[in-house]
Amino acid sequence: MKALSNKTREQLKNVSTPTIATCLYKRGLKNQFIQDVVPVKLGGPTMVGEAFTMRYIPAREDRNPISVFQNPEHPQRVAIETCPVGSVLVIDSRKNPRAASGGDILITRLMVRGGAGIVTDGGFRDTGNLAKLDFPVYHNKPSAPTNLTLHEALDINVPIGCGDVAVFPGDIIVGDDDGVMVIPAEIADEVAEECTQMTLFEDFVLEQVNKGKSIIGLYPATHEQTLKDFEAWKLAQE
């Protein structure tokens, strides 16, 4: 699988998840927005990186005493220590935030190792501390109980479901204040390029709307004059 290029990474950092959603919809992909997941802290930089995944299954009491964390091969710990630099750790927590998928110590370790962010459709504990990190963290809602009360970490870097979205290792994950989008890796370059152009046009449209112009014929650009005005506007920005 082709690695995410620096150009595409930077392009995706400068477009919004709603714009990506529209771009993917044009390609027939309607279910790429991870449901019920929000950033712990608003206003942070856009998260972009390849998906590195972890899957939880329902916990069973005989398999998940607190002592399992003493095992250096425990999948949750291994995921934190092996997530590649520049990747986003995406966790399938079965859409259940009643037990935490992790906390500030593990997530700080992921940040220090060079991860690009972390996403769970469950919860995280220590959210006050997580909000202080300069690191993108997305979850369903805060949670205090350890994951062992409900979840068993089983698989690393396999296809998972997160917030009703299929996530495959290497998919491109983009997160902002609106939430998290999943882009199939093979179309990431073209999506980034199209979204960059869409964003430029939307900047033009917003400027026109602020000047009092009607959206009819402007957004979408169904009037020929709109496209001429846009080209002139782009030249003026150079």
C-alpha positions, 0 to 999 in steps of 0.5 A: 500500500502506498504511504501517505505523501507529505503533500497529501497530508498537508492538503488534508490538514487544510480542508474540513471533514464536511468538505471531505464528506461531500467529496466522498459522497460524489464517489458513492461513499456515504458512510465514512463519518465516524458516528457519535465521536467528538474531540476532547478539546475543540480548536486543535489542529486537524488530525491526519494519519494512516489508521492503525487499529485495535479491536475490543470484544466483550470482556469475560471475567475469567479472562480479564482480571486486573493482573492481565496488565502485567503481561508485556504482550497485552494488546492494548499496551502493544498497540500503544508501543507499536503504532507507527509514527504519523499514524492514528490509533483507531479503536473499536470499543463496540460503541460502548463508552461505559468503560474507558478505552484508555487514559492519559498515561497511555495516550501521552505515551502515544503522543511522545512516540509520534502518533498523529492522534487517537480515536475510539467509539467508546470513552477515555478516562482522565479527560481533564488531563487529555484536554491539556495535551497538544494531541488530537483525542476523539471519543464518545464520552468520558469514562472512569472504569477500566476497559477490563470491566467491559472490554478485552483487547484482542486484535491489532491492525485488523479491519474494525468497525468504529462508530458504524464505519469500516476502518481498514489498516492504512485508511486515511483518518482526518479529524477536526472539530466536527468529527472524524472522516475515514478515506480509503487509502487508494483515493486519498491523493485525489480526494485531497486535491479535490477538497483543496479546490473545493475549499478554495471555491468555498472561501470565495463563496463565503466572501461573496455571501458576506458582501450580500450576494445571493446563493442562487447561481453562486452555490452551487455555481450554476451561473457562468458568471460565477465561474468567471468571477471565481477565476478573477478572484483566484488571480487576485489572491496570487 
